[in-house]
């Protein structure tokens, strides 16, 4: 005996339904569902990029399918026919065979027509290769066989081909001075060919005069520009040299120091010498000269041989190459 799990009344061990409450009892074959915690795996980089890659793949597939629509559309129709419809297999085979047969037949017809169509033959009567003209335009005359041929001259299509005779006349008006290559491409279903005709365009007397005038003006402008550049360069170099020369010249203090040292050496009593303290006082010192040769004039108070304090004027000629160079002076006392 066992107890009913629903009403707690005693029932037989073999019972599958409680006679007291009418509940269906669980049997040994009943699978117990255990509540297990859901394991979460860490998201990898591939898992992050996979949706994006799928979208990119779908977009690429759609774009590629549009490019080859003549293949993708029949393929989609056949897939839908075989995968989504409930037609009989015989009907599906019949529906599939008819368009495929027509497609194969069409390809065969196209190949036959292409092989039966003769390769294009082009004959240019005007102009001759190497012709010389004096105009920027030229008439191209020729004949093509068969007449259903596409002709282009330097990328421009000829549309006035006579369908009966194959004759055509085309005016090309883009000739430049000198050599011009007329590239003629012609093709049909059977073949594609190319022809090149060289045309030399010379200038008329009026055009040559204008060209000479333009050339002279350009040469004059270039010469004037070169002269301005040379003048500007010379001025810049002279300015730099002047700045460098000025920077290298000794200052007044150096010159006066050199002159007073030389004056002391010729005095009777150098220790008693007194020079003006105002270096730039015009009444005390006068400095002239440049480029390494200078003259310094001034006065000095000093004792003579008898011990009397006298004032003497002096003039010194100096040679001094730079601020830090040695000074050579020759001085005279008055």
C-alpha positions as a Markdown table, in Angstrom:
| # | Residue | x | y | z |
|---|---|---|---|---|
| 1 | Unk | 0.0 | 0.0 | 0.0 |
| 2 | Unk | 1.0 | 3.6 | -0.6 |
| 3 | Unk | -0.5 | 7.0 | 0.0 |
| 4 | Unk | -1.9 | 9.2 | -2.8 |
| 5 | Unk | 0.4 | 12.2 | -3.2 |
| 6 | Unk | -2.7 | 14.4 | -3.8 |
| 7 | Unk | -5.3 | 13.3 | -1.0 |
| 8 | Unk | -3.0 | 11.2 | 1.3 |
| 9 | Unk | -5.5 | 8.3 | 1.2 |
| 10 | Unk | -4.1 | 4.7 | 1.0 |
| 11 | Unk | -4.2 | 3.1 | -2.4 |
| 12 | Unk | -2.6 | 0.0 | -3.9 |
| 13 | Unk | 1.0 | 0.1 | -5.1 |
| 14 | Unk | -0.1 | -0.8 | -8.6 |
| 15 | Unk | -2.7 | 1.9 | -8.9 |
| 16 | Unk | -2.3 | 4.5 | -11.6 |
| 17 | Unk | -5.4 | 6.6 | -10.5 |
| 18 | Unk | -6.5 | 7.4 | -7.0 |
| 19 | Unk | -10.0 | 5.9 | -6.3 |
| 20 | Unk | -10.6 | 8.6 | -3.7 |
| 21 | Unk | -9.8 | 11.9 | -5.5 |
| 22 | Unk | -9.6 | 10.6 | -9.1 |
| 23 | Unk | -6.1 | 12.1 | -9.7 |
| 24 | Unk | -3.7 | 10.4 | -12.1 |
| 25 | Unk | -0.7 | 9.0 | -10.2 |
| 26 | Unk | 2.9 | 9.3 | -11.5 |
| 27 | Unk | 4.4 | 6.0 | -12.7 |
| 28 | Unk | 8.0 | 4.8 | -12.9 |
| 29 | Unk | 8.1 | 5.7 | -16.6 |
| 30 | Unk | 7.3 | 9.3 | -15.9 |
| 31 | Unk | 10.4 | 11.4 | -16.5 |
| 32 | Unk | 11.2 | 13.8 | -13.7 |
| 33 | Unk | 12.4 | 17.2 | -14.9 |
| 34 | Unk | 15.1 | 18.5 | -12.7 |
| 35 | Unk | 15.7 | 22.2 | -12.5 |
| 36 | Unk | 19.3 | 22.7 | -13.3 |
| 37 | Unk | 21.0 | 26.1 | -13.5 |
| 38 | Unk | 21.5 | 27.3 | -17.0 |
| 39 | Unk | 25.2 | 27.5 | -17.8 |
| 40 | Unk | 26.1 | 30.7 | -19.6 |
| 41 | Unk | 29.2 | 30.7 | -21.7 |
| 42 | Unk | 31.3 | 33.8 | -22.2 |
| 43 | Unk | 30.5 | 35.6 | -25.5 |
| 44 | Unk | 33.5 | 35.2 | -28.0 |
| 45 | Unk | 34.5 | 37.8 | -30.6 |
| 46 | Unk | 33.2 | 35.4 | -33.3 |
| 47 | Unk | 29.8 | 35.4 | -31.6 |
| 48 | Unk | 29.7 | 39.2 | -31.6 |
| 49 | Unk | 30.7 | 39.5 | -35.3 |
| 50 | Unk | 28.6 | 36.6 | -36.6 |
| 51 | Unk | 25.3 | 38.5 | -36.9 |
| 52 | Unk | 27.1 | 41.4 | -38.6 |
| 53 | Unk | 28.9 | 39.0 | -41.0 |
| 54 | Unk | 25.6 | 37.3 | -41.8 |
| 55 | Unk | 24.0 | 40.7 | -42.7 |
| 56 | Unk | 27.0 | 41.6 | -44.9 |
| 57 | Unk | 26.8 | 38.2 | -46.6 |
| 58 | Unk | 23.1 | 38.6 | -47.3 |
| 59 | Unk | 23.7 | 42.1 | -48.8 |
| 60 | Unk | 26.6 | 40.8 | -50.9 |
| 61 | Unk | 24.5 | 37.8 | -52.1 |
| 62 | Unk | 21.6 | 40.2 | -53.1 |
| 63 | Unk | 24.0 | 42.5 | -54.9 |
| 64 | Unk | 25.7 | 39.7 | -56.7 |
| 65 | Unk | 22.3 | 38.2 | -57.6 |
| 66 | Unk | 21.2 | 41.5 | -59.1 |
| 67 | Unk | 24.4 | 41.6 | -61.2 |
| 68 | Unk | 23.7 | 38.1 | -62.7 |
| 69 | Unk | 19.9 | 38.5 | -62.7 |
| 70 | Unk | 19.6 | 36.4 | -65.8 |
| 71 | Unk | 20.9 | 33.4 | -63.7 |
| 72 | Unk | 19.6 | 34.2 | -60.3 |
| 73 | Unk | 16.0 | 34.8 | -61.3 |
| 74 | Unk | 15.6 | 31.4 | -63.0 |
| 75 | Unk | 17.4 | 29.8 | -60.1 |
| 76 | Unk | 15.0 | 31.3 | -57.6 |
| 77 | Unk | 12.0 | 30.2 | -59.7 |
| 78 | Unk | 13.3 | 26.7 | -59.9 |
| 79 | Unk | 14.0 | 26.6 | -56.1 |
| 80 | Unk | 10.5 | 27.8 | -55.4 |
| 81 | Unk | 9.1 | 25.3 | -57.8 |
| 82 | Unk | 10.8 | 22.3 | -56.3 |
| 83 | Unk | 10.9 | 23.3 | -52.6 |
| 84 | Unk | 7.6 | 25.2 | -52.0 |
| 85 | Unk | 5.0 | 23.9 | -54.4 |
| 86 | Unk | 3.0 | 20.7 | -54.0 |
| 87 | Unk | 3.0 | 19.8 | -57.7 |
| 88 | Unk | 3.8 | 16.3 | -58.7 |
| 89 | Unk | 7.4 | 15.4 | -59.6 |
| 90 | Unk | 6.4 | 14.8 | -63.2 |
| 91 | Unk | 4.9 | 18.3 | -63.5 |
| 92 | Unk | 7.9 | 19.8 | -61.9 |
| 93 | Unk | 10.3 | 18.1 | -64.3 |
| 94 | Unk | 8.1 | 19.2 | -67.2 |
| 95 | Unk | 8.0 | 22.8 | -66.0 |
| 96 | Unk | 11.7 | 22.8 | -65.5 |
| 97 | Unk | 12.6 | 21.2 | -68.8 |
| 98 | Unk | 10.6 | 23.6 | -71.0 |
| 99 | Unk | 12.4 | 26.9 | -70.1 |
| 100 | Unk | 15.8 | 25.1 | -70.0 |
| 101 | Unk | 15.2 | 23.7 | -73.4 |
| 102 | Unk | 14.2 | 27.1 | -74.7 |
| 103 | Unk | 17.3 | 28.7 | -73.2 |
| 104 | Unk | 19.6 | 26.1 | -74.7 |
| 105 | Unk | 17.9 | 26.5 | -78.1 |
| 106 | Unk | 18.3 | 30.3 | -77.9 |
| 107 | Unk | 22.0 | 29.9 | -77.2 |
| 108 | Unk | 22.4 | 27.5 | -80.1 |
| 109 | Unk | 20.6 | 30.0 | -82.4 |
| 110 | Unk | 22.8 | 32.9 | -81.3 |
| 111 | Unk | 26.0 | 30.8 | -81.8 |
| 112 | Unk | 24.8 | 29.8 | -85.3 |
| 113 | Unk | 23.9 | 33.4 | -86.3 |
| 114 | Unk | 27.3 | 34.6 | -84.9 |
| 115 | Unk | 29.1 | 32.1 | -87.0 |
| 116 | Unk | 27.1 | 32.7 | -90.1 |
| 117 | Unk | 27.6 | 36.5 | -89.8 |
| 118 | Unk | 30.8 | 37.5 | -91.7 |
| 119 | Unk | 33.5 | 39.4 | -89.9 |
| 120 | Unk | 33.3 | 43.2 | -90.5 |
| 121 | Unk | 35.4 | 44.7 | -93.3 |
| 122 | Unk | 36.1 | 48.4 | -93.2 |
| 123 | Unk | 37.6 | 50.5 | -96.0 |
| 124 | Unk | 38.4 | 54.2 | -95.4 |
| 125 | Unk | 38.6 | 56.2 | -98.7 |
| 126 | Unk | 39.3 | 59.5 | -97.0 |
| 127 | Unk | 41.6 | 60.6 | -95.4 |
| 128 | Unk | 44.7 | 58.6 | -96.2 |
| 129 | Unk | 47.1 | 57.6 | -93.4 |
| 130 | Unk | 49.6 | 60.4 | -92.9 |
| 131 | Unk | 47.5 | 63.1 | -94.6 |
| 132 | Unk | 48.2 | 66.8 | -93.8 |
| 133 | Unk | 45.5 | 69.3 | -93.2 |
| 134 | Unk | 45.2 | 73.0 | -92.2 |
| 135 | Unk | 41.9 | 72.7 | -90.3 |
| 136 | Unk | 40.8 | 71.3 | -87.0 |
| 137 | Unk | 38.0 | 69.3 | -88.7 |
| 138 | Unk | 38.2 | 66.5 | -91.3 |
| 139 | Unk | 35.7 | 64.4 | -93.2 |
| 140 | Unk | 36.1 | 60.6 | -92.7 |
| 141 | Unk | 34.6 | 58.7 | -95.6 |
| 142 | Unk | 34.4 | 54.9 | -95.9 |
| 143 | Unk | 32.4 | 51.7 | -96.4 |
| 144 | Unk | 31.7 | 48.8 | -94.2 |
| 145 | Unk | 30.4 | 45.3 | -94.9 |
| 146 | Unk | 28.1 | 44.0 | -93.5 |
| 147 | Unk | 26.2 | 47.1 | -92.7 |
| 148 | Unk | 25.0 | 46.1 | -89.2 |
| 149 | Unk | 28.4 | 47.1 | -87.7 |
| 150 | Unk | 29.0 | 49.5 | -84.8 |
| 151 | Unk | 31.8 | 52.0 | -85.7 |
| 152 | Unk | 33.4 | 54.5 | -83.3 |
| 153 | Unk | 36.1 | 57.1 | -84.1 |
| 154 | Unk | 38.0 | 58.1 | -80.9 |
| 155 | Unk | 35.0 | 57.0 | -78.9 |
| 156 | Unk | 32.4 | 58.8 | -80.9 |
| 157 | Unk | 29.9 | 56.5 | -82.6 |
| 158 | Unk | 29.0 | 56.9 | -86.3 |
| 159 | Unk | 25.2 | 56.7 | -86.7 |
| 160 | Unk | 24.7 | 57.6 | -90.4 |
| 161 | Unk | 25.8 | 54.3 | -92.0 |
| 162 | Unk | 23.8 | 53.5 | -95.1 |
| 163 | Unk | 22.1 | 50.1 | -94.4 |
| 164 | Unk | 22.0 | 49.3 | -98.1 |
| 165 | Unk | 25.5 | 50.2 | -99.4 |
| 166 | Unk | 27.4 | 50.5 | -96.1 |
| 167 | Unk | 28.8 | 53.9 | -97.0 |
| 168 | Unk | 29.2 | 56.6 | -94.3 |
| 169 | Unk | 30.6 | 60.1 | -93.9 |
| 170 | Unk | 31.6 | 61.5 | -90.6 |
| 171 | Unk | 33.1 | 64.9 | -89.7 |
| 172 | Unk | 35.7 | 64.8 | -86.9 |
| 173 | Unk | 36.4 | 68.3 | -85.6 |
| 174 | Unk | 38.8 | 67.8 | -82.7 |
| 175 | Unk | 42.2 | 67.8 | -84.5 |
| 176 | Unk | 45.0 | 69.4 | -82.5 |
| 177 | Unk | 48.2 | 70.9 | -83.9 |
| 178 | Unk | 50.7 | 68.2 | -84.8 |
| 179 | Unk | 50.1 | 64.5 | -85.1 |
| 180 | Unk | 46.6 | 63.1 | -84.4 |
| 181 | Unk | 45.7 | 59.4 | -84.3 |
| 182 | Unk | 42.2 | 58.6 | -85.3 |
| 183 | Unk | 41.4 | 55.3 | -83.6 |
| 184 | Unk | 38.6 | 53.5 | -85.4 |
| 185 | Unk | 36.9 | 50.6 | -83.7 |
| 186 | Unk | 34.3 | 48.5 | -85.5 |
| 187 | Unk | 32.6 | 45.3 | -84.4 |
| 188 | Unk | 29.6 | 43.0 | -84.9 |
| 189 | Unk | 28.5 | 39.7 | -83.4 |
| 190 | Unk | 31.4 | 37.8 | -85.0 |
| 191 | Unk | 34.5 | 40.0 | -84.5 |
| 192 | Unk | 35.9 | 43.2 | -83.1 |
| 193 | Unk | 38.6 | 45.1 | -85.0 |
| 194 | Unk | 40.6 | 48.3 | -84.8 |
| 195 | Unk | 42.2 | 50.7 | -87.3 |
| 196 | Unk | 44.4 | 53.7 | -86.7 |
| 197 | Unk | 44.8 | 56.6 | -89.2 |
| 198 | Unk | 47.4 | 59.3 | -88.5 |
| 199 | Unk | 46.5 | 62.9 | -89.5 |
| 200 | Unk | 49.0 | 65.8 | -89.3 |
| 201 | Unk | 47.5 | 69.2 | -88.7 |
| 202 | Unk | 49.5 | 72.2 | -89.7 |
| 203 | Unk | 48.7 | 75.8 | -88.8 |
| 204 | Unk | 47.4 | 78.3 | -91.4 |
| 205 | Unk | 49.5 | 81.5 | -91.9 |
| 206 | Unk | 47.0 | 83.4 | -89.6 |
| 207 | Unk | 47.2 | 80.7 | -87.0 |
| 208 | Unk | 51.0 | 80.5 | -87.2 |
| 209 | Unk | 51.2 | 84.2 | -86.7 |
| 210 | Unk | 49.0 | 83.9 | -83.6 |
| 211 | Unk | 51.0 | 81.0 | -82.4 |
| 212 | Unk | 54.3 | 83.0 | -82.9 |
| 213 | Unk | 52.7 | 85.9 | -81.0 |
| 214 | Unk | 51.7 | 83.7 | -78.1 |
| 215 | Unk | 55.1 | 82.1 | -78.0 |
| 216 | Unk | 56.8 | 85.5 | -78.0 |
| 217 | Unk | 54.5 | 86.8 | -75.2 |
| 218 | Unk | 55.2 | 83.6 | -73.2 |
| 219 | Unk | 59.0 | 84.0 | -73.7 |
| 220 | Unk | 58.8 | 87.7 | -72.7 |
| 221 | Unk | 56.8 | 86.9 | -69.6 |
| 222 | Unk | 59.2 | 84.1 | -68.7 |
| 223 | Unk | 62.2 | 86.4 | -69.2 |
| 224 | Unk | 60.6 | 89.2 | -67.1 |
| 225 | Unk | 59.8 | 86.7 | -64.4 |
| 226 | Unk | 63.4 | 85.4 | -64.4 |
| 227 | Unk | 64.8 | 88.9 | -64.2 |
| 228 | Unk | 62.5 | 89.8 | -61.3 |
| 229 | Unk | 63.5 | 86.6 | -59.5 |
| 230 | Unk | 67.2 | 87.3 | -60.2 |
| 231 | Unk | 66.9 | 90.9 | -58.9 |
| 232 | Unk | 65.0 | 89.8 | -55.8 |
| 233 | Unk | 67.6 | 87.1 | -55.2 |
| 234 | Unk | 70.5 | 89.6 | -55.5 |
| 235 | Unk | 68.7 | 92.0 | -53.2 |
| 236 | Unk | 68.2 | 89.3 | -50.6 |
| 237 | Unk | 71.9 | 88.3 | -50.9 |
| 238 | Unk | 73.0 | 91.9 | -50.5 |
| 239 | Unk | 70.7 | 92.3 | -47.5 |
| 240 | Unk | 72.0 | 89.2 | -45.9 |
| 241 | Unk | 75.6 | 90.3 | -46.5 |
| 242 | Unk | 74.9 | 93.7 | -45.1 |
| 243 | Unk | 73.4 | 92.2 | -41.9 |
| 244 | Unk | 76.3 | 89.8 | -41.6 |
| 245 | Unk | 78.9 | 92.6 | -42.1 |
| 246 | Unk | 77.1 | 94.8 | -39.6 |
| 247 | Unk | 77.0 | 91.9 | -37.1 |
| 248 | Unk | 80.7 | 91.3 | -37.5 |
| 249 | Unk | 81.8 | 94.9 | -37.1 |
| 250 | Unk | 83.3 | 95.9 | -33.8 |
| 251 | Unk | 81.2 | 98.2 | -31.6 |
| 252 | Unk | 82.2 | 101.6 | -30.4 |
| 253 | Unk | 83.3 | 100.4 | -26.9 |
| 254 | Unk | 85.7 | 97.9 | -28.5 |
| 255 | Unk | 87.2 | 100.6 | -30.7 |
| 256 | Unk | 87.5 | 103.1 | -27.9 |
| 257 | Unk | 89.0 | 100.5 | -25.6 |
| 258 | Unk | 91.6 | 99.7 | -28.3 |
| 259 | Unk | 92.4 | 103.4 | -28.9 |
| 260 | Unk | 92.8 | 104.3 | -25.2 |
| 261 | Unk | 95.0 | 101.3 | -24.5 |
| 262 | Unk | 97.3 | 102.5 | -27.3 |
| 263 | Unk | 97.3 | 106.1 | -26.1 |
| 264 | Unk | 98.3 | 104.9 | -22.6 |
| 265 | Unk | 101.3 | 103.2 | -24.0 |
| 266 | Unk | 102.7 | 106.4 | -25.4 |
| 267 | Unk | 102.0 | 108.6 | -22.4 |
| 268 | Unk | 104.8 | 109.7 | -20.1 |
| 269 | Unk | 102.7 | 108.8 | -17.0 |
| 270 | Unk | 100.1 | 106.2 | -18.1 |
| 271 | Unk | 98.7 | 105.7 | -14.6 |
| 272 | Unk | 97.6 | 109.3 | -14.4 |
| 273 | Unk | 95.6 | 109.1 | -17.7 |
| 274 | Unk | 92.0 | 110.1 | -17.5 |
| 275 | Unk | 89.6 | 109.6 | -20.5 |
| 276 | Unk | 86.0 | 110.9 | -20.9 |
| 277 | Unk | 83.5 | 108.4 | -19.3 |
| 278 | Unk | 80.8 | 109.2 | -21.8 |
| 279 | Unk | 81.6 | 106.8 | -24.6 |
| 280 | Unk | 79.1 | 108.1 | -27.2 |
| 281 | Unk | 79.5 | 111.7 | -26.4 |
| 282 | Unk | 80.2 | 113.4 | -29.7 |
| 283 | Unk | 82.3 | 116.0 | -27.9 |
| 284 | Unk | 84.4 | 113.3 | -26.3 |
| 285 | Unk | 85.0 | 110.7 | -29.0 |
| 286 | Unk | 84.5 | 110.7 | -32.7 |
| 287 | Unk | 84.5 | 107.3 | -34.5 |
| 288 | Unk | 84.5 | 106.8 | -38.3 |
| 289 | Unk | 85.4 | 104.1 | -40.8 |
| 290 | Unk | 84.1 | 100.6 | -41.6 |
| 291 | Unk | 85.2 | 97.2 | -43.1 |
| 292 | Unk | 88.0 | 96.7 | -40.5 |
| 293 | Unk | 89.6 | 100.2 | -40.7 |
| 294 | Unk | 88.4 | 102.9 | -38.2 |
| 295 | Unk | 89.5 | 106.2 | -36.8 |
| 296 | Unk | 89.0 | 107.2 | -33.2 |
| 297 | Unk | 89.5 | 110.9 | -32.1 |
| 298 | Unk | 89.3 | 112.1 | -28.5 |
| 299 | Unk | 91.3 | 113.7 | -25.6 |
| 300 | Unk | 93.1 | 112.5 | -22.5 |
| 301 | Unk | 94.2 | 114.3 | -19.3 |
| 302 | Unk | 97.6 | 113.1 | -18.0 |
| 303 | Unk | 100.7 | 114.3 | -16.2 |
| 304 | Unk | 103.8 | 115.3 | -18.3 |
| 305 | Unk | 107.4 | 114.8 | -17.4 |
| 306 | Unk | 107.2 | 117.6 | -14.8 |
| 307 | Unk | 104.1 | 116.3 | -13.1 |
| 308 | Unk | 101.8 | 118.9 | -14.5 |
| 309 | Unk | 98.3 | 117.7 | -15.6 |
| 310 | Unk | 97.7 | 118.5 | -19.2 |
| 311 | Unk | 95.0 | 117.7 | -21.8 |
| 312 | Unk | 96.1 | 116.4 | -25.1 |
| 313 | Unk | 94.0 | 115.5 | -28.2 |
| 314 | Unk | 94.6 | 112.2 | -29.9 |
| 315 | Unk | 93.8 | 110.5 | -33.2 |
| 316 | Unk | 94.1 | 106.8 | -33.6 |
| 317 | Unk | 93.9 | 104.7 | -36.8 |
| 318 | Unk | 92.7 | 101.2 | -36.0 |
| 319 | Unk | 92.6 | 97.9 | -37.8 |
| 320 | Unk | 90.1 | 95.5 | -36.3 |
| 321 | Unk | 88.5 | 92.7 | -38.3 |
| 322 | Unk | 85.7 | 91.8 | -35.8 |
| 323 | Unk | 84.3 | 92.1 | -32.3 |
| 324 | Unk | 86.6 | 89.4 | -31.0 |
| 325 | Unk | 89.6 | 90.0 | -33.3 |
| 326 | Unk | 92.9 | 91.6 | -32.3 |
| 327 | Unk | 93.2 | 95.4 | -32.6 |
| 328 | Unk | 96.1 | 97.2 | -34.2 |
| 329 | Unk | 96.3 | 100.9 | -33.5 |
| 330 | Unk | 98.5 | 103.8 | -34.5 |
| 331 | Unk | 97.9 | 106.9 | -32.4 |
| 332 | Unk | 99.2 | 110.5 | -32.4 |
| 333 | Unk | 99.0 | 113.1 | -29.6 |
| 334 | Unk | 98.5 | 116.7 | -30.3 |
